[in-house]
Amino acid sequence: MPKNKGKGGKNRRRGKNDSDDKRELIFKEDGQEYAQVLRMLGNGRLEAHCMDGIKRLCHIRGKMRKKVWVNTGDIVLVGLRDYQDEKADVILKYMADEARSLKAYGELPENIRVNDTDALNEEEGGENDDYIDFDDISEI
């Protein structure tokens, strides 16, 4: 019989059942900024539009990478890098209700759409570039 080598079995890989049903709201501090995810790039990286007006390449930190699912349009808290202004690290993902309460507190601008995934269309001018209109060919 082969013995298990390593640091545990399935339970260790699966992790504990961390239920974040009601956590307190975390505001930004010095060196941090709110951002909205524009697109996912893969390998734990994403492009985000920070609320100070700069688009940054962000890296999802190790503890969050496999546990928290980040989508385009989500509001995240990023930690700015000291000597790399165009790069940042994702610290926290806000749930939709947390982002709405941040907007009510005045931390987020009013033009940010919280629960929509069409954040890219708002930036690019509003029209959907991927929309294809097929003509009706039933009368042929």
N, C-alpha and C positions, 0 to 999 in steps of 0.2 A: 504494500500500500504506500503510495507516495505521500509524503508529508507536505502540508501547506507551507510554502516559503513566502515570506513577505510580512506585511503588517496587518493582516486581518482578511476577512472575507467580504461578502456582499454588503453587510451592514455598514462597514467602515466606508465603502465607496459611496453608498447611498446617502449617508449623512443623517444627521438628526432632523427630526420634524420641526423645523423652526417656523412657527406660525407668527407672522407679523400682522396680526389682525388689527391691532390698535397700537401703533407706535407714535411717539410724540414727534411733532414737526421739527425738522432740523433746518435752521437758517444758515445762509452762507457766512463765512468768516473771511478774514484777510487772506488773500491768496487763493480764494475760491470764487467760482462764478456759476450762475445758472445757465443751462444750455438746452437747446432742443435738437434732438438727433435728426440729421438730414438723411444720412444713408449709412448702411452697415457695409463694412469693407472686408470682413473676415479676419481670422486670426486674432479675435478679441480687439479689433480696432473699429472705429467708426468716425464719421465726419459729423461735427456738430456746429451749430450756429449759436455762439455764446451771446448773452444779453448785452455785452459791451460792444457788439457789432462786428466781431471777428469770427471768421470760420476757422475752426481748429480741428486738427487730427487728434483724436482722443484714443487712449488705450484703456480698456476695461481692466481694472486691477484684479489680481489673482484670486482673491477670495470671492469676488462677485462674478467671475467669468463664467463658471458653470452653474452657479446657483440662481442667479437673477437673469431673467430673459429680457433683453433690451430690444425694442423695436424702433422703427423710424417714427418720428413724431413724439416720442417720449420726452418728458422733461427730466433732466439729470443734473446733478451737482458735480462739477468738475474742479479738480485742483490744478491751478495754473503752475507751469514750470518757470523757474526763476530766469533761466538763460535761453529758453526756447519759447518764444511768444506764440508760435503757431502750433504748439503741441500742448496737450493737457492729459490728465488722468481722470477717468470716471470714478467718483467716490460713492455715489448713491443714486439710485433711481427712485423718483417720486411716483407714487400711485396717482391715479387720476384725481381722486378726491383731495389728496395732499397738494397737488398742483393747483387745483381750483382754490383751495384755501390760501396758498401762496399768492395767487392772483388777487384774492380779496384783501390780503394784507398790504398789497401794493408792491410786493417784492418782484413780481413778474409784470412786464408791460401788458397793456390792455389788448394789443393787437395779436397776442399769442393765442392760438387755438389749442386747447388742452387735450381734448379727447379725440381729435381727428388725426388720421395718418396722412393727410394731404398737406403736410407742412412744406413739402417741396414745392407744390403748386403755388403756394402763397408767395414764396421767394421768387419763383421764375416768371411771374407775371400773371398767373391765374388760369391760363388755359391749359388744358390737359394735352400734352404733346403726344401721348401714347394712344389717343383716341383715334380709331379708324372707323370711318363711316362707309358701310357697304351699301351700294345702291340696291333698290328692290328690283329684281329681275323676273318677277312673277308674270309681267305682261308680255314677255318675249315668247 
